[in-house]
Amino acid sequence: MPTSREYARLRSRMVDEQLVKRGISESRLLDALRMMPRHQFVPEEHKPHAYEDRPLPIGDGQTISQPYIVAFMTENLRLKPHHRVLEIGTGSGYQTAILCHLADYVYSVERISRLAEVAGARIGDLGYSNLDIHVGDGSQGLPDQAPFDRIMVTAAVPRLPDVLCAQLSQFGGQLILPIGDAPAQELKLIARTADRFTTRGLLGCRFVPLIGRYGFDSKTDSTSFVS
Ligand code: SAH
């Protein structure tokens, strides 16, 4: 197993080669990515690969997203330190921890309770307390905590759920999510001003499916999707 010094070196190389070279430039985000110990968010056997340019399995048929996708989605949300954020699909908690670093408060919803528990403990151990992890169907958002300045969905939805748009702040709320069926989707950014919504397509991508009322049904074959 690499030592923590070696992990730090791999992490710094990941940021320079995979992220900065591909155009990620926001300095607060790069600082967060340079310090966040991604290897602590993956199972023991995958730790030596934690800083490679790819998603990795985290158990329960789910994956931690590729570093570039985490950076790209976060940069496109243009987070401010005062923002309240909703994340749907906690998974490993790595993206959640990056959001905690950049925003005021993060609500994250995960449907698999084991993943939610492990992620919550990891993020707490890193010293963040500005988050609330819920177990349940995040395709419905979290109406009791709405509105949100930003919403990020880290699993694919078949179509844009109106219920999530309705939970965006009327004052410049923004939502980023992958829309489409297996095997590939498109990342879209939805921006709200009052009751006007604009949608922009950003990037082709591959995510695991969001399983729920406004996502895919539970019989969906997840293996045809890849995060
Ligand atoms: N950002 C995470 C991505 C994990 S993969 C990471 O990088 O680690 C997507 C996650 O969405 C999985 O953990 C899966 O269990 C979860 N998920 C799927 N459907 C969901 C739903 N309806 N509500 C909440 N989480 C869901």
Boltz pocket constraint, residues with backbone or C-beta under 6 A from the ligand:
constraints:
  - pocket:
      binder: B
      contacts: [[A, 62], [A, 63], [A, 64], [A, 65], [A, 88], [A, 89], [A, 90], [A, 91], [A, 92], [A, 93], [A, 94], [A, 95], [A, 96], [A, 109], [A, 110], [A, 111], [A, 112], [A, 115], [A, 136], [A, 137], [A, 138], [A, 139], [A, 154], [A, 155], [A, 208], [A, 209], [A, 210], [A, 211], [A, 212], [A, 213], [A, 215], [A, 227]]
      max_distance: 6.0
